[in-house]
Amino acid sequence: MTEKLKITAIKPYPVWVGTRNQMLVKVETDQGIFGWGESGLSGREKAVAGAIEHYREFLVGRDPMQIGRIWQEVYRSQYFEGGRVLQAAISAIDIALHDIKGKALGVPVYELLGGKQRDRIPTFASTGDEAEGDVAIERARELRAQGWQAIRFFPIGQNGRDIFEPRESIGATASMMNKAREALGDDVVLGIDYHHRLSVAEAASFCNKLGRGVLDFLEEPIRDETPEAYESLRTMTDIPFAIGEEFASKWQFLPYIERGIHQFNRLDVCNVGGLTEAMKVAGWSEAHYVDLMPHNPLGPVCTAATMHLGAAVANFAWLETRAPERKLGFDNSDFFPVQPQLDGADYPVSDLPGLGVEVDEKAIQAQSFRFWEAPHLKRRDGSVTNW
């Protein structure tokens, strides 16, 4: 490559893969090198696609190698900067630009982030939100037998499509987790994701019903808009918190990192602002001894981008993954003929140029978008509650 690259096209592809949509983005250049990115804003892919179309209008013709400058311009180019929709769009573009730059230089993306610090990416697996009680514990036994040393549970009632009553869930869930610790022993990491469905009082009550040392992390027990609420909960329990999959910038992480509220960052590279922003959050977290535990709920592009992040940072705990037999279809090989593959409970770090993912563009062009809504949950009195 002797001449500067120029962006010639930015193509958003909101497509149904498995049981949900994936918001994929392709960035093309004048020298035939292209990159793929992914947005993480599930359920609002059309909004993200619209934002990408706005950015496309001034990014075509730009040098894709100037990733940091482009990030600043797309963030600062409107008065109403930031927010989850715009940051999800920026994330997808930023990841695609890293893919382009790695391919252009003939190096894997982790080399653009400072080089590889680990050869394998450890993961945690989940029992599945359809598994409850003894079924979930047996599922955890199976995951441990398959090699996972970090296992996440879901609360009783998580899989409901209509009604969720927190007070009906917390006692039964605490009992399940106490039994799980006894059944699985002390040398396995156990956590639970409450999907921000509790209030501060409910979360404190749940924690108080657990035996000491039962949980190694409590994920998203309450909503995150008010850091002071998490600070209040922090005084009521010593269980480590895993928070941040919804955060859309380093600024949203700021109070949680600076005030010592949480111990694991559930950072999502497809929501936070891509790899450019993720590396800043990682460094900031390292300074406060907070480990990364990235959110990774959908496709192989997100998985690959997060693996490169995990390879390049020191403070990494586990990457979220799904056990292979949970066939949700998000990793459909018809759409992604080259993608990360688990080896036991780890992902070997790819040395392919760029992200190391291939997308069959013709296959996804033939795949339609489907409107999908998360359950709109209610309490038994008819009031709306969190999904």
C-alpha positions as CSV (number, residue, x, y, z in Angstrom):
1,M,0.0,0.0,0.0
2,T,1.6,3.2,-1.2
3,E,-1.3,5.6,-1.5
4,K,-3.6,6.8,1.3
5,L,-6.7,4.8,1.7
6,K,-10.1,6.6,1.3
7,I,-13.4,5.5,2.6
8,T,-15.8,4.9,-0.3
9,A,-18.9,3.5,1.4
10,I,-20.4,2.7,4.8
11,K,-23.1,0.1,4.7
12,P,-25.4,-0.7,7.7
13,Y,-26.9,-4.2,7.7
14,P,-29.5,-4.7,10.4
15,V,-30.2,-8.5,9.9
16,W,-31.9,-11.3,11.7
17,V,-29.4,-13.9,12.9
18,G,-30.5,-16.7,15.1
19,T,-33.1,-15.4,17.6
20,R,-32.3,-11.6,17.3
21,N,-31.1,-9.0,14.9
22,Q,-27.5,-8.1,14.6
23,M,-26.5,-4.5,13.5
24,L,-23.5,-5.1,11.2
25,V,-21.6,-2.4,9.4
26,K,-19.3,-2.6,6.5
27,V,-16.8,0.2,5.7
28,E,-15.2,0.0,2.2
29,T,-12.2,1.7,0.8
30,D,-10.9,2.7,-2.6
31,Q,-8.1,0.0,-2.5
32,G,-10.5,-3.0,-1.9
33,I,-9.7,-3.2,1.8
34,F,-12.9,-3.3,3.9
35,G,-13.7,-3.7,7.6
36,W,-16.7,-5.0,9.6
37,G,-18.1,-3.6,12.8
38,E,-21.1,-4.3,15.0
39,S,-23.4,-2.2,17.1
40,G,-24.7,-3.6,20.4
41,L,-28.0,-1.7,20.9
42,S,-30.3,-4.7,20.6
43,G,-33.9,-3.9,19.7
44,R,-33.2,-0.5,18.3
45,E,-31.1,-1.4,15.2
46,K,-33.1,0.9,12.9
47,A,-32.2,3.9,15.0
48,V,-28.5,3.0,14.8
49,A,-28.7,2.5,11.1
50,G,-30.1,6.0,10.7
51,A,-27.3,7.5,12.7
52,I,-24.7,5.6,10.6
53,E,-26.3,7.0,7.5
54,H,-25.8,10.5,8.9
55,Y,-22.1,9.9,9.6
56,R,-21.6,8.3,6.2
57,E,-22.4,11.7,4.6
58,F,-19.2,13.3,5.8
59,L,-17.0,10.2,6.3
60,V,-16.9,9.1,2.7
61,G,-13.6,10.3,1.3
62,R,-11.8,10.3,4.7
63,D,-8.6,8.4,5.5
64,P,-9.8,5.3,7.6
65,M,-6.3,5.0,9.2
66,Q,-7.0,8.1,11.3
67,I,-9.1,6.2,13.7
68,G,-8.7,8.5,16.7
69,R,-9.4,11.7,14.7
70,I,-12.5,10.2,13.2
71,W,-13.8,9.1,16.6
72,Q,-13.5,12.7,17.9
73,E,-15.2,14.1,14.8
74,V,-18.1,11.8,14.8
75,Y,-18.6,12.4,18.6
76,R,-18.2,16.2,18.4
77,S,-19.8,16.8,15.1
78,Q,-23.3,17.5,16.5
79,Y,-24.5,19.7,19.3
80,F,-26.4,16.7,20.9
81,E,-23.3,14.5,21.3
82,G,-23.2,11.1,22.8
83,G,-26.0,8.9,24.0
84,R,-26.6,5.2,23.5
85,V,-27.9,5.4,19.9
86,L,-25.1,7.6,18.6
87,Q,-22.4,5.7,20.5
88,A,-23.6,2.4,19.2
89,A,-23.2,3.8,15.7
90,I,-19.8,5.1,16.5
91,S,-18.8,1.8,18.0
92,A,-19.6,-0.1,14.9
93,I,-17.7,2.3,12.6
94,D,-14.7,2.4,15.0
95,I,-14.5,-1.4,15.1
96,A,-14.7,-1.6,11.3
97,L,-11.9,1.0,11.0
98,H,-9.7,-1.1,13.2
99,D,-10.4,-4.1,11.0
100,I,-9.4,-2.1,7.9
101,K,-6.2,-0.8,9.5
102,G,-5.1,-4.3,10.7
103,K,-5.7,-5.7,7.2
104,A,-3.9,-2.8,5.5
105,L,-0.9,-3.3,7.8
106,G,-1.1,-7.1,7.7
107,V,-1.4,-7.4,11.5
108,P,-4.1,-8.5,14.0
109,V,-6.0,-5.7,15.7
110,Y,-4.4,-6.4,19.0
111,E,-1.1,-5.1,17.5
112,L,-2.8,-1.7,17.0
113,L,-3.7,-1.7,20.7
114,G,-0.2,-2.2,22.1
115,G,0.4,-5.9,21.4
116,K,-0.7,-9.2,22.8
117,Q,-0.5,-9.7,26.6
118,R,-2.2,-13.1,26.6
119,D,-2.5,-16.0,24.1
120,R,-5.9,-17.2,25.3
121,I,-9.1,-15.3,26.4
122,P,-10.7,-16.9,29.4
123,T,-14.5,-16.9,29.4
124,F,-17.5,-17.3,31.6
125,A,-20.6,-19.3,30.6
126,S,-24.2,-19.0,31.8
127,T,-26.7,-21.6,33.0
128,G,-29.3,-20.1,30.7
129,D,-32.3,-17.9,31.7
130,E,-34.6,-20.9,31.2
131,A,-32.9,-23.0,33.9
132,E,-34.0,-22.5,37.5
133,G,-33.4,-24.2,40.8
134,D,-31.9,-27.7,40.7
135,V,-32.0,-27.6,36.9
136,A,-29.7,-24.6,36.9
137,I,-27.4,-26.2,39.4
138,E,-27.1,-29.3,37.3
139,R,-26.4,-27.2,34.3
140,A,-23.6,-25.5,36.2
141,R,-22.1,-28.9,37.0
142,E,-22.1,-29.7,33.3
143,L,-20.4,-26.4,32.5
144,R,-17.8,-27.0,35.1
145,A,-17.2,-30.5,33.7
146,Q,-16.7,-28.9,30.3
147,G,-13.9,-26.7,31.7
148,W,-15.6,-23.5,32.9
149,Q,-14.3,-22.1,36.1
150,A,-16.5,-19.0,36.1
151,I,-20.3,-19.6,35.8
152,R,-23.2,-17.1,35.8
153,F,-26.7,-17.9,37.0
154,F,-30.0,-16.1,36.3
155,P,-32.6,-15.4,39.0
156,I,-35.8,-17.3,39.5
157,G,-38.5,-15.8,37.2
158,Q,-36.0,-14.3,34.7
159,N,-37.5,-16.1,31.8
160,G,-41.1,-14.8,32.4
161,R,-42.6,-13.0,29.4
162,D,-45.3,-11.0,31.3
163,I,-45.0,-10.8,35.1
164,F,-41.9,-10.3,37.3
165,E,-42.2,-9.7,41.0
166,P,-38.9,-9.0,42.6
167,R,-39.9,-10.0,46.1
168,E,-41.1,-13.4,44.8
169,S,-37.8,-13.9,43.1
170,I,-35.2,-13.0,45.7
171,G,-35.8,-15.6,48.4
172,A,-36.0,-18.5,46.0
173,T,-33.0,-17.2,44.0
174,A,-30.9,-16.8,47.2
175,S,-31.8,-20.4,48.2
176,M,-30.7,-21.6,44.7
177,M,-27.4,-19.8,45.0
178,N,-26.7,-21.1,48.5
179,K,-27.3,-24.6,47.2
180,A,-25.2,-24.0,44.1
181,R,-22.2,-23.0,46.2
182,E,-22.5,-26.1,48.4
183,A,-22.9,-28.3,45.3
184,L,-20.1,-26.8,43.3
185,G,-17.5,-26.1,46.0
186,D,-15.4,-23.1,46.7
187,D,-12.9,-23.2,43.8
188,V,-15.4,-22.1,41.1
189,V,-16.4,-18.5,40.4
190,L,-20.2,-18.0,40.8
191,G,-22.2,-15.0,39.8
192,I,-25.7,-14.0,39.0
193,D,-27.2,-11.4,36.6
194,Y,-30.3,-9.6,38.0
195,H,-30.6,-7.6,34.8
196,H,-31.3,-4.4,36.8
197,R,-34.7,-5.6,38.0
198,L,-34.3,-4.8,41.7
199,S,-34.5,-1.7,43.8
200,V,-31.8,-0.8,46.4
201,A,-33.9,-2.3,49.2
202,E,-34.7,-5.5,47.2
203,A,-31.0,-6.0,46.2
204,A,-29.9,-5.5,49.8
205,S,-32.5,-8.0,50.9
206,F,-31.3,-10.5,48.4
207,C,-27.7,-10.1,49.4
208,N,-28.6,-10.6,53.1
209,K,-30.2,-13.9,52.3
210,L,-27.0,-15.3,50.9
211,G,-24.4,-17.2,52.9
212,R,-21.0,-15.4,53.2
213,G,-18.8,-16.2,50.2
214,V,-21.6,-17.6,48.0
215,L,-21.3,-15.0,45.2
216,D,-18.2,-13.8,43.6
217,F,-20.1,-11.2,41.6
218,L,-23.5,-9.7,41.4
219,E,-24.3,-8.3,38.0
220,E,-26.6,-5.3,37.4
221,P,-28.8,-5.6,40.5
222,I,-30.3,-2.2,40.0
223,R,-30.5,0.4,37.2
224,D,-27.4,2.5,36.6
225,E,-28.7,6.0,36.0
226,T,-28.0,7.1,39.6
227,P,-24.5,6.2,40.8
228,E,-25.4,7.4,44.3
229,A,-28.0,4.6,44.5
230,Y,-25.2,2.1,43.8
231,E,-23.1,3.8,46.4
232,S,-25.9,3.3,48.9
233,L,-26.1,-0.4,48.0
234,R,-22.3,-0.7,48.2
235,T,-22.5,0.1,51.9
236,M,-25.0,-2.8,52.5
237,T,-23.0,-5.6,51.0
238,D,-19.4,-6.7,50.3
239,I,-20.3,-8.8,47.2
240,P,-18.3,-7.5,44.1
241,F,-20.5,-5.7,41.6
242,A,-20.3,-6.2,37.8
243,I,-21.7,-3.2,36.1
244,G,-21.5,-1.3,32.8
245,E,-22.8,-3.2,29.8
246,E,-25.2,-0.3,29.0
247,F,-22.6,2.5,29.5
248,A,-22.1,4.5,26.3
249,S,-18.8,6.3,27.1
250,K,-15.9,6.7,29.4
251,W,-17.9,9.5,31.1
252,Q,-20.6,7.1,32.2
253,F,-17.9,4.8,33.7
254,L,-16.4,7.8,35.5
255,P,-18.3,7.8,38.8
256,Y,-18.2,4.1,39.1
257,I,-14.5,3.8,38.6
258,E,-13.5,7.0,40.6
259,R,-15.7,6.2,43.6
260,G,-14.8,2.5,43.9
261,I,-18.4,1.4,43.4
262,H,-17.8,-1.7,41.3
263,Q,-15.1,-4.3,40.8
264,F,-15.9,-5.7,37.3
265,N,-16.5,-3.6,34.2
266,R,-19.2,-5.2,32.0
267,L,-17.9,-3.0,29.1
268,D,-19.4,-3.6,25.7
269,V,-17.1,-2.6,22.8
270,C,-20.2,-2.3,20.6
271,N,-21.9,0.2,22.9
272,V,-19.2,2.1,24.6
273,G,-17.7,3.7,21.5
274,G,-15.7,0.9,20.0
275,L,-12.1,-0.1,20.7
276,T,-10.9,3.5,20.8
277,E,-13.1,4.3,23.8
278,A,-12.8,0.8,25.3
279,M,-9.0,1.1,25.6
280,K,-9.4,4.4,27.5
281,V,-11.9,2.8,30.0
282,A,-9.5,-0.2,30.4
283,G,-6.5,2.0,31.3
284,W,-8.6,4.1,33.7
285,S,-9.9,0.9,35.3
286,E,-6.4,-0.5,35.7
287,A,-5.4,2.5,37.7
288,H,-8.2,1.7,40.1
289,Y,-7.7,-2.1,40.1
290,V,-11.1,-2.8,38.4
291,D,-11.1,-5.8,36.0
292,L,-12.8,-6.0,32.6
293,M,-15.5,-8.6,32.3
294,P,-16.9,-7.6,28.9
295,H,-20.5,-8.0,27.7
296,N,-20.7,-10.1,24.6
297,P,-24.4,-11.0,23.9
298,L,-24.6,-11.3,20.1
299,G,-22.4,-11.9,17.0
300,P,-18.9,-13.0,16.1
301,V,-17.8,-9.5,15.1
302,C,-18.4,-8.3,18.7
303,T,-16.7,-11.5,20.0
304,A,-13.6,-10.9,17.9
305,A,-13.3,-7.2,18.7
306,T,-13.6,-8.0,22.4
307,M,-11.0,-10.7,22.1
308,H,-8.5,-8.3,20.7
309,L,-9.2,-5.9,23.5
310,G,-8.8,-8.7,26.0
311,A,-5.5,-9.8,24.4
312,A,-4.1,-6.2,24.7
313,V,-5.0,-5.2,28.3
314,A,-3.6,-6.3,31.6
315,N,-6.8,-6.1,33.7
316,F,-8.9,-8.8,32.1
317,A,-11.1,-11.3,34.0
318,W,-13.5,-13.2,31.6
319,L,-15.3,-12.7,28.3
320,E,-19.0,-13.6,28.2
321,T,-19.7,-16.5,26.0
322,R,-22.3,-19.2,25.3
323,A,-21.6,-22.9,25.7
324,P,-21.6,-24.4,22.2
325,E,-24.6,-26.6,22.7
326,R,-26.8,-23.5,23.4
327,K,-27.7,-23.2,19.7
328,L,-29.1,-19.7,19.5
329,G,-27.7,-19.2,16.0
330,F,-25.9,-15.9,16.6
331,D,-22.7,-17.5,15.2
332,N,-24.3,-19.0,12.1
333,S,-21.4,-20.1,9.9
334,D,-23.5,-19.4,6.8
335,F,-23.1,-15.7,7.6
336,F,-19.7,-15.9,9.4
337,P,-17.6,-18.5,7.6
338,V,-14.5,-17.4,9.6
339,Q,-15.0,-16.6,13.3
340,P,-13.6,-17.2,16.8
341,Q,-13.9,-20.7,18.0
342,L,-13.9,-21.9,21.6
343,D,-11.2,-24.3,22.7
344,G,-12.6,-25.6,25.9
345,A,-13.5,-22.6,28.0
346,D,-11.1,-20.2,26.3
347,Y,-10.8,-18.5,22.9
348,P,-7.3,-18.8,21.3
349,V,-6.3,-15.3,20.1
350,S,-6.3,-15.1,16.3
351,D,-3.2,-14.0,14.5
352,L,-5.1,-13.2,11.3
353,P,-4.9,-9.6,10.0
354,G,-7.6,-7.3,11.2
355,L,-10.4,-8.8,13.4
356,G,-10.0,-12.3,12.0
357,V,-13.7,-12.5,11.0
358,E,-15.2,-13.0,7.6
359,V,-18.8,-12.1,6.8
360,D,-20.7,-13.5,3.8
361,E,-22.1,-10.2,2.5
362,K,-24.4,-11.8,0.0
363,A,-25.9,-14.1,2.6
364,I,-26.7,-11.2,5.0
365,Q,-28.0,-9.1,2.1
366,A,-30.5,-11.8,1.5
367,Q,-31.4,-11.9,5.2
368,S,-34.3,-9.7,6.4
369,F,-34.6,-7.5,9.4
370,R,-37.3,-8.4,11.9
371,F,-38.8,-6.1,14.4
372,W,-38.1,-7.6,17.9
373,E,-39.2,-6.3,21.3
374,A,-37.9,-7.4,24.6
375,P,-40.7,-8.5,27.0
376,H,-42.6,-5.5,28.5
377,L,-42.8,-6.8,32.1
378,K,-45.4,-5.8,34.7
379,R,-45.8,-6.5,38.4
380,R,-49.0,-8.2,39.6
381,D,-50.6,-4.8,40.4
382,G,-50.3,-3.9,36.7
383,S,-47.4,-1.4,37.0
384,V,-44.5,-1.5,34.6
385,T,-41.1,-2.9,35.8
386,N,-37.7,-3.5,34.2
387,W,-36.8,-6.2,31.7
